[in-house]
Amino acid sequence: MAFPPPGIVFSFLLVLILLLCSALISSSEVAYFSLTPNDLDKLKQENTPPVQRIFQLKETPRSLLATILICNNFINIGIVILSDAIFRWLLPEFAARQIAESIIDFFHLSSDPIAFGKTINFSITVVGATFLLVLFGEVAPKVYAKINNIKLAKMMSQPLIFLSKLFYPLSNLLIRGTSLIEKRLANRSQNGSITSKEDIDNAIELTVKEEINAEQDIDILKGFVKFGEVSVKQIMRPR
């Protein structure tokens, strides 16, 4: 095999760098969102600049998560594009066409060798890029982050502060969009729950109204239905 051209070497090195960035970003998601109250209490006692940045990021969890997702998407897109160039050099079109012709002849297919060769090339690129991203960019870093969450949270505090400022317009747009969707879903669920409660109240009255002590039983049963809306503060009493 011929020595790869400088462009392929550069693409390969850039894929390695992007995989490292993807691993750090993915692990930081687990590191920050797996911090327990005990971990936060320990961090408060240190009061160092990294710890202060950690608490600054934890004050806006939605913005932090949006920044992580946006960075991960950009990195993953870059990895897929560069991987396509690398795999196309490793498996040129004529080689993919020869493989396609061999498969077509072996299975007696009626496919076009050129189109089938492009499909093979595309499939290898997708499988290879997905394998790299899942293993080295997602699974392994998140397992490591679960064990070393405080260490990684400190290490990634400054880059995440910078990235949150860099991608603030996109993350703010994403947060606003998700908040709008959540409000609409909440309104729909609330309207649905009101209707169902009215139906339940009507069913209780129709079922119990002919019995002895009907009014008392109706009030008790309706109280069961409304119990889920009662907050703890309403029923708390001082010792």
CORJOSUL-V744075 format. One line per field, one symbol per residue. ss: DSSP state (2 for helix, 1 for strand, 0 for the rest). psi: psi as a letter, one per 30 degrees, with the letter a starting at -180 (. if undefined). burial: + if it has 24 or more other C-alpha atoms within 12 Angstrom, else -. A space follows every 50 residues. Layout:
# CORJOSUL-V744075
ss = ???
psi = ???
burial = ???
This chain:
# CORJOSUL-V744075
ss = 00000222222222222222222222222222200022222222220022 22222222002222222222222222222222222222220022222222 22222220000022222222222222222222222222222222222022 22222022222222220222222222222222222222222222222222 222222220000022222222222222220022220000
psi = klkkleeeeeeeeeeeeeeeeeeeeeeeeeeeggkleeeeeeeefehlee eeeeeeeffieeeeeeeeeeeeeeeeeeeeeeeeeeeeeeileeeeeeee eeeeeeghlglkeeeeeeeeeeeeeeeeeeeeeeeffdeeeeeeeeehee eeeeegeeeeeeeeeegeeeeeeeeeeeeeeeeeeeeeeeeeeeeeeeee eeeeeeeffflkheeeeeeeeeeeefeffkleefgkkk.
burial = ----------++--++-++++++++++++++++++----+--+------+ +-+++-++---+++++++++++--++-++++++++++++++-+--++-++ +-----------+--+++-+++-+++-++--++--+++-+++++++--++ +++++++-+++-++--++--+---+------------------------- +--+-------------+---+-----------------
